[in-house]
């Protein structure tokens, strides 16, 4: 009788197993949805946050009025790595922060933000 399907212990174990499987599937779906949402974040918003961090670091390091490019290349134009020439020629306002850009980074950011 211990092996019977009417055994409450076996019924509980089966229910627990089903609940665990359902929670595992739900976790996978939430993880996938979260990853997809993170991938869709506006690159300009990420660049603005990175620019603010870069500006704060520059200010703390005493790099006031520096003429070097401050572009956060890895987030602002990740498809165009290595284009930065380091010589700022213009200032762009991102997220309330003025960021100095070299010509290649300015062009790369503009192309990266163009609607596909």
N, C-alpha and C positions, 0 to 999 in steps of 0.2 A: 504494500500500500504506500510505502515511502516514495515510490517512483511514479505515482499516479499524477496525472495532470491536474487533479483537484487539490493537490497539496498546496496550502497557502504559501509555504516557503518557496516553492518552485514558481508559483505565480508572481510573487514579489520579485524574485530574481529575474524573471522574464520581463516584467514591467520596468525594472531598473535598467536592464540591458537596452530596452527600447528607448527609454528616456535618455540614456547616455548617448546612444547613437544619434538621436534627434538633436541633442545639444551640440554634439560634434559637428553635425551638418550645418546647424545654425551658425556656429563659430566660424566655419569655413566661409559661409556666405557673407557674414559681416566683415570678415577680414578682406575678402575680395572687393566688396563694395567700398570699404574704407580706402584701400589701395587705389582703386579707380578714381575716387573722389580727390585724393591727394594728387594724382597725376593730372587732373583737370584744373588744378588751381591756376589762376592767371599768372603767367610768367612775369608780367610786369609787377604784380603785387609782391611776388617773391623777390624780384630785383629791388623793389623799393625797400623792403625790410633789410635786405643785404646791404643796400646803400647806406641806410641809417646806421647799421652796425659798423660799416667801414668808416663812415664819417665820425662816429664816436671814437673809434680806435685812433683815427688820424688826429682828432682833437686831443685825446689823452697823450698821444705820443709827441704832440707839439708840432705837427705838420700843418701849420697854418699857412694858407696861401700857396701851397705847393702846386707846381705846374705838372705834376705827374698824374697820369690817368688813375681814377679811383673806381673804375668799372668792376663790379663783381662778375667777372666773365663767366664763371662756372654756373651761375644762375641766370644771368641776364641774356646770354647767348651761348648756351652749352653746345650747340651744334657747330659753333665757329671758334673752337678753342685755338689759342695760339695766335690770334690776329692782333692782339694788343701791341701797340708800338711804344706805349708808356708816356707819350708826349700829349698832354691834354691841350685841346684846341677849342673846346666849347664846354659850357656848363649846362646840364639838363636837370630839371627839377623832378624828382621822383619821391612821392610820399612825403612832401614837405621838406625835403632835403636837397640842397644843391649838390650835384655830383659832377666832378670834372671828368670829361671823356676825351679819349684820343679819337681821331677820325675813324680808324677801323672799327673800334668798339661802338661808336655812334651809329655807323652804318649797319653793323651786325645786329644791334639792338633794334633798329628800325625794321630790318628785314624779319627778325624773329617775332616782332609784334604785329606784322602785317597779317590780315586775315588770309587763311589758306584757301 
